[in-house]
Amino acid sequence: MLTWKKNNTTLILKGILNRDTLIFFWKQKNELLKDINTINLSLLSHIDSAGLAMLIRLKEKKNKLLINGISEYLKILIKMYKLENFMI
């Protein structure tokens, strides 16, 4: 399950971000990202490569979007795909 909440200009994701859970988020992304400049991932218990791909697409759409709360597991995925300059 993936849930989220807004805290000022930060969107906090909680739960699991994978190919099954991101669909509902993706459908609402334009509304959810209004006035958001940071996505916090610290409350995610798991993220897969589909979740990482979604974050990349969000950063492409909103160039100055910051991603924080990146777990050690996600850092490994980022390094595997050579996305350090893009995500970290």
Helices and strands as residue ranges (DSSP letters): E 2-7, E 10-17, H 22-32, E 38-47, H 49-61, E 66-68, H 72-80, H 84-87
